[in-house]
Amino acid sequence: MKQLIISTMLIASVITVMTCCSVEDPYEAWSGAYGWDNGGGNGSSETTGELSTFDIAIDQTTAEPTEVASEYFPDEEDALENNEFTTEVSIDLSNPETKTENGVEVTVNGGHVTANHGTEKKICYVVSGTTTDGSLTVIGEKKYAVKLNGASITNPDSAALNLLSSKRAYIILADGTTNTLSDGTGGSQKGALYCKGKLLFNGNGSLSVTGNTNNGIHSADYIVFRKGNNIYVKSTANNGIKANDGVFINGGILNVEVQAAAAKGISSESHVIVNGGRTTVLTTGNGMYDSDDKEAKGAAGIKTDSTFTINAGELRLKSTGSGGKGINADGTATFNGGSVMIVTTGGKYSGSGDTSSPKGIRADGNIIINGGRILVRTSGNGGEGIETKGTMTITGGEVASYAYDDAINSKSDMTISGGYVYAQGQHNDGLDANGNCYINGGLIYAICSGSPEVAIDANTEGGKKLYVTGGTIVAIGGLEGGSSLTQSCYQASSWSSDTWYALTVGSSTFAFKTPSSGGSGLVVSGASQPTLLSGVNVSGGTSVFAGLGVFGATTSDGSSVSLSSYSGNSNGPGGGFRR
């Protein structure tokens, strides 16, 4: 495959779990209005508001978002407009007939139609009609188009649409039409819609695909979706959409539901890139033990064996089974823009001595957040919000993570130099770096569950440290002991739950509401020595964190809070619990 050129598009409005802004002006360029309240008790922390209540549902009617990044095609030939398919061959599945037309041989066996265009070029099959016991198979040595013009195909024995040519297949959903494809519960087909070559969707019609034996849609090459597509895919037996060489979502409305154990809504052995549209995936299957790979596996909204990138568009992912994940990438996961909302509700899966834990976002490679809006909630046992087995780098955007375990975790170093971040661990740390943690800028609001956890953690046991050189920080539960605090940090003499506070750094005021419970100690830091008021009334400004914070707020009343110099928790990792 040609090297991927990934276009970037920074989306200003995003929600942040671990986001940061510039050191010089941590309030600059904010646009967002999502957030949450916190609560908890007895070694846990809880939240209320949108972060604890938002849900994901199939949505085939709301218009697709208009904000997009530049379309990505592995090859310019993949764009329909760069081709001509001027020779039409009509196939009426309600009354199919054997014929030779424009050099194309069409043969019929009962309700099963085979079209062979051989070496003919510019062929466009126009398919209409209904069959409840049939199929359409396409064979040929040249690229071709299939225009679905109100076609309904059910094949109880094999694939409904079987594209066996290895050349490019351009699927055109005719404007205003509804098309359906479904297979039965038997056979050896790889999908209800199977394509041996590149599968390229176009058009403003709708398509519903149901896979009852294997995948819903399967390409042995790559798949491209475009603006105007309205596609629903369901699989009761395996993955919803499967591609060997990549999935590229440039636009459209894409809804996917899968039910099988450890099934993936979208599964790619290569890259996944999202540049626009709205993609919604629901997975309900529990985890399972893979005896071939000898490991426990969970379902996932999106699974890539390579890299994941989102530049624009909307992702809505929900996994309810044990061990389920939102995004699961074997390579690097990069967030440049767009909106991502993820919910997992299942707990940890255990089987044959191995486990699979639920995660909102998981990457074996690095995670890079440059922009966009990310909102994650995990409520099942063992569920971490955002986890990388490599490094975590946040330079912009907004991220909000409310997790059963660590809200944001990196196996190696974590660096925050820009953006806005909210991280709350219900039973663990807010931010947790198993290497060094570098906070150079940005706005961070982190909350831990209570002792021995801390709001912002680094691996001091392994000789690593938390380094604070910039940014605006609110940390309920304190900072890792032994931290290097180049930028001064301060601790409040006390703090009260469910109370509005006003933190002023220079000429900017950030008003925030404290949780119902969380770690002991309220630690703050800014580019200059901050002042803190409690019990304030808040008006004006820009609401953030779903009402938990307000930027540029006007505050009145309140009482001054004494701030003392803070050098980190003296007892090493962990912060006490406060109710």
N, C-alpha and C positions, 0 to 999 in steps of 0.2 A: 504494500500500500504506500502511496505517496505520503511524504511527510505532511502532517496536519498543520495547517496555518490557522491558529485560533484567534478569531477577532475578539477584541475586548470592548465592552461597553459598560461603563460604570453607572450604576443606578443609585441615585442619591438616597431614595427613600427605602430604608431597610431596617429590620429589627436586629439588635445585636446582643449576643450573649457574652461575647468576649471582645468587644470592639474598642477601638481607641481613636483619638483624634490627635492632631498635631501638637507637639510640645509647645509651640509658640502660642497657639490659640486652640485650646481643646474644645471650644464651643463652635468653631467655624464650620460652616457648610452642613449644619444639621438639618435634616428634614425627616421626620418620622413621628408617629403618634401611637406607638404600641408599647405596652409594658405590662406590669403586674404588681400585685401586692404579695407579700410573703407572710407565712405564718408557720407555726409548728410548736413542738414542745418535746421535752424529754429526749434530747439527743437527735432531734430531727428538725427540719425546717419545711414549712409549707407555704404555698402561695395561692392567691386568689386572683380574679380578673381574667383577662383574655388568655394569658399563658396557660392557665389551668383549665380553661373551658373550651378553647377552640377545637373544632373537629374537622375531619376531612370526609367529603362525600362526593360521589360521582356527579358530575355536572356537564351535561351535554348541551345546555341551552344558553348559558351566559356567554356573551361574545368573548372571543379570545382577546388577550391584551394587545394593545396597539404598539407598545414599546418593544422593539426588537433590535438585535444586533445584526450585523451583516450576515447573510446566509453563508453557510459553509458547505461546499461540495468537495469531496476528495478529488474529483476531476470535473472540469468545466462541461464536459459532455453529459454530466448527470442532470443538468438543468434542462427541463423540457423545452424551453424557448430556444435552446441552441440546437434543436433537432427539428426535422420535418417528418410527420407521419400522415401523409396525404392520401394513402391508398386504404380505403376502409373496406372491411369485410364484416358483414352483419351476421350475428349469431343470436337467434331467438330460442332460448332454452325451453319455452313453452311448446314450441313446434320445431325442433331441430331437424335439419335436413342435410344429407350428404351432398356435397357439391365441390366443384373446383371453381374458384373465383379469384381473379387477379393474381393467378399463380399460387394461390393457397389451396391446399387440399383439406377439406373438412369432412370427417367421417363420423358416423353416429352409430352407437351400439346401445340400444335402449335409450336411457336418458343421459348417457355418457358421450360427450363430444370431444374429439381430438382435432386440433387445428395445427397444420404443419406448413409454415411459410418457407421452409427450406432456405434458399439463398436470396429470397425476395427482400427488398429493402422498403422502408417507409410504411410498413404495414401497421394499421390500427384496427384491432378487433373491437367492434361495437357490440356489447353483450347486453341483452335484455331478457325478460321473461323469467319464469319460475320453474324449478324442478325440485321435487322432494326426494328423488332417488336418482341422482345424476351427478355430473361433474363436468368441468372444462379443463382440458389438458392442452398446453401450448408447447409446440416443438419448433425449433428453427435455428438457423446459424447466424442470424442477424438480429440486432436490437429491434424492439417492437413496443407497441403500446396496446394496453387493454383498457378501453373505456367502459366502465360499469355504468350502464344507463337504465337503472331500475332492475337490476338482476338479483334473483334470490336462488341460491344453490344450497341444497342439503344433500350430502352424500353419506349414507349410513355406513359405508364400507371403507372409505379412504378420504383423501383430501378433496375439498369442494373445488378449489382452484389450484391446479397443479401446474406450475410454470417450470417446465423441465429444460428449457433453453438456458444455456449458461451465459447468454448475452443479457444486456440491460433490459429490464422490464419496467416500463413507465405505466403505472396504474393511474388512470384519470377518473376521478369521481365526478360524473357529469353533474353540472349545476342543478341544484334542487331535487336531486334523486336520492332515494334510500335504497341501499344495497345490503344484502345479508349473505354470509357464508357460514356453513356449519358442517362439521363431520359427525360421525357416529362414535360409538364406544369401542369399536374394534378396528383392526387393521394395523399397519406398521408405519403409517404416515408420520412425518415429522411435524406437520401442522395442518390446520384446516385450510390455511393459505400457505402453500410452500413455493419458494422461488429458489431455483438453483443459481441464478445470477444476482446482480444488483437489483434491489427492489426500491423503486422511486415513486413516491406517492405525490399526486397533484390533484387539483380540482377542488370545487366548492360543494361537493355532495357529501353524503354520509355513508359510512360503511360499518357494519356490525359483524364481528367475526367471533365464532364460538368453537373452541377446541375441546373435544371430549375424550380424545385419546392421547394427545401429546400437547404441543404448543398451539397457541392460537394462530400466530403468524411466525413463520420461520424463513429466514434467508440464509443460504450458504455463503453469501457475500455480505454486503452492508445494506442498511436501510436508511432512507432519507424521507422525513416528513416535512411538509411545507404549509405555509399559510393557506387557510381555507379548508383544509382537511378536517373532517369531523368523524373520528374513528373510535369505535368502542370495541375492545377485545376482552374476551373472557376465556379462561381455561380452567377446567375442573380437574385436569390431570397433570399439568406441568406448568411451564412458563407462559406468560401472556404473549410477549414479543421476544423472539430469539434471533440474534444475528451473529454470524461468525466473525465478521470483519468491521463491525462498528454500527452504532445507532446515532443518527444526527437529526436533531429536532430543530428545524428552522422556523417552525410555526405550526398553527393548527390547534385543534382541540382533540386531545388524546386521553381517553379514559380506559383504564385497565383494571380487571379484577381477576385474582387467582386464588384458588382454594387448597391446592395440594400441599402436602408437607414440604417445607423448605423451598417452595416455588418462588420464582422471581417474576415480578411484574414485567420488567424490562431486563433482559440478560444479553450481555455482549462479551464476546471473547476479545474484543479490541476496545477502542475508545468510545466514550459516550460524550456528546457535546450538545448543549441546549442553548439555542440562540433566540428563542421566541416561543410563542404559543402558551397554552396551558396544558400541563400533563398531570393527570391525577391517577394514582395507583393505590389500590387497596389489596392487602394480602391478609388472609385469615388462617393459613395453615400453620401448624406447630413445627418445631424443629424436628430433625431426624438424624440418625447416624448413617453416614455414607460409608458403607463397607468397602467400597473400592478405594476411596481416598483416605479411609480410616480416620475420619474426623466427624464431629458433630457439626451440623449446619443448620442455619435458620433461614426463613424466608426473607426477602428484601424487596423493597419497592423498585430499586435500581441496583443491579449488580454488574460491575465491569471487571474483567480480568486485567484491564489496563488502566487508563486514566479517565477521570471524570472532570468536565469543565462546564460551568454555566456562565454565560455572558449576558443573557437577558431571558425574559419569559418567566413563567410561573411553574413551580413544582409543588404538588400537594401529595404527600405520601403518608400512608397509615398502615401499620402492621400490628395485628392483634394477637398473633400466635406466639408461643414460647420461642425465645431466641431470635425474634424478628428484628429487622433493621430497616431504616429508611433508605440510606445510600450506603453501599458497600463496595469500596474500590480497592483493588489489589495494588494499584499505582497511586499517583498523586491526585488529590482532589483539589480543584481550583475554583474559587468563587469570585468572579469579576463583576457580577451584576445580577439582576433578576431578583425574584422572591422565592424563598424556599420555606415551606411549612411542613413539619414532620411530627407525627405522633406514633409512639409505640406503647402498647399496653400490656404485652405479654411479659412473663418472667423468664428466668433462666431455664434453658433446656439441658437436660442431662441424659446421656445415653452411652452405654458401653465404655464407661470410664472417662468420657470426654464431655465438655460442656460448650454451649453456644449462648452468649449473653446478648440481651437486646441492646441495640445502639441506635441513636438517631442518625448520626453520620459516623462512619468508620472508614479509615484508610490505612492500608499497610504501608503506603508511601506517605509523603508529607501532605499536610493540609495548608493551603494558602488562601487567605481571605483578603481580597483587595477591594471589594465593594459588594453591593447587594444587600438583601435583607434575609436573615436566616432566623427562623423561629423553631425551636425544638422542645418537645416534652417527652420524657420517658417516665413511666409510672410503675413498671414491673420490677421485681427483685433483680438487682445486679445491673440495671440499665444505666449506662453512661450516656450523656447527651451527645458530645462530639469527641471523638477519640482518634488519634493518629499514632501509628507505630513508629513514626518518624518525628519530624519537627513540625511545630505549629507556628505559622507566621501570619500575623494580622496587621495589615497596613491601612485598612479602610473598611467601609461598610458598617453594617449593624448586625450584631448577633445576639440572640437571647436564648439561653439554654436553662431549662428547669428539669433537673434529672434526679432519678432515684439515687444514683451513685454520684461520681464526680460530674459536674456540669460540663467542664471542658478539660480534656486530659491529653497530654503528649508523652510518649515514651521517651523522647529525647528533649531537646531544648524547646522552649516556648518564647517567642518574641512578639511583643505588641508595641507598635509604633504609630498606629493611627486607627481611627474608627471609634465605635461605641460598643461597649461590652457589658452584658448582664449575665452573670453566672451564679446559679444557685443549686447547690447539692443538697438534696433532701436528707441524705444519710452520709454525706462525705464532704469533700472540699468543693469550693466554688471553682477556682482555677487550680489545676494540679499538673505541674511539670515534673516528670521523672528525671529530667536533666536540669539544666539551669533555667530560670525564668527571668526574662529581661523585659522590664516595663520602661519603655523610653518615651511614651506619649499616649494620648488617647484618654477617653473617659471609661473607667471601669467601676462597676458596682457589683461586688462579689459577696456572697453570703455562704457560710458553711453551716453544718448541722449542729456543731458544738464540739466540745472537747472529746477526743484529742485532735479533731480536725481543725483546719484553719481556712480562712476565706481565700487566701492566695498562698499556694504551697510550692516548694521546690524540694529536690531530693538531697537534703542535708545529710541524710544517712549515707548517701553515696558520694559525699564530698562536693555536692553541688550547692548553688546558692540562688536566692532571689535577689536580683539587682534592680533597684528603682532609681532611674535617672531623670524621669519626667512623667508627665501625664497628670490627670486628675483622678484620685482614687477615693472610693468609699468602700471600706472592707469591714463587714460585720463578722467578727470571729478572728480578726487580727491577721498578721503576716507571719510567715515562717520564721522560726528562730534562727539567728545567725545571719540575717539578711544584710546585704550591703546597700545602705540607704543614702546614696549621693544626694538625692532630693529629700529634704526633711519630711518626716512623717510625724503625726500628732495623734494622741489618743484622747477621746472624750473622758471626762471624769465619770460620766455615767450616761446611759441612754435609755429611753423609754420606748416600749413597743407601740406600734400603730400610731406613730406621731410624725407630724411633718417637721422636717428640719430644713434649714437654709444654709448651704455651704457657699461662701463667697471667696473667690480667688481673684485678686485684682479687682477689675470692674465687672466681673461676670458672676452671676448667682445661679446656682443649681439647687432647686428645692427637691427634696426626696422624702418619701414616706418609709419609715422603718417597718420591718416585718413583725408579725405577731410573736415570733421567737427566732432564735438563732444563736450563733456563737457569742461569747462574751467579748466585750471590748469593741468600741466603734473607732476605727482608725481612718484618718483622712490625710490627704496629701495633695499639694498643688504646686504650680510653678513659683508661687510666692506664698508666704505664710497665710493660711486661710483663717477665716472667722466662721463660727458656727452658732446658729440660733436654733432653739427648740420650741415647739409649740406654736409655730408661725401660721398665719393665715396667708394663703397663696392666691394671687390673681394674675391674670395676663400671662405673658410668656408663651412658650411652645410646649404643649404636653408631650411627654415621652414615656416610654415603658408602660403604656396603657394606663396612664394616669398616676403611676408611681413616682414620676419625676416631672419637673417643669424647668426648661431652660429659659434664661432671661426673665425669670419670674420677678414679680413685684410682691414683696412680703411685708406684712405688718404684724405688730405685737410680737410675741415670742420673748424668750429669755436667753441671755448669753450663756454659752456652754464653755466651761474652762477646758482648754486644750494644753496638754503637757507633752513634752518631747517623748518620742516613741522610737525604740530601736529593734522591735521585734519581740515575739513571745519569749520570755526568759526561760521557759521550760521546754524549749525546742518545739517540735511540731505540735500543733494542736492549739485550740482556743477553747475557753470554757463555754458553757451553755448559759444563755440568758433567756428568761421568760418575760 
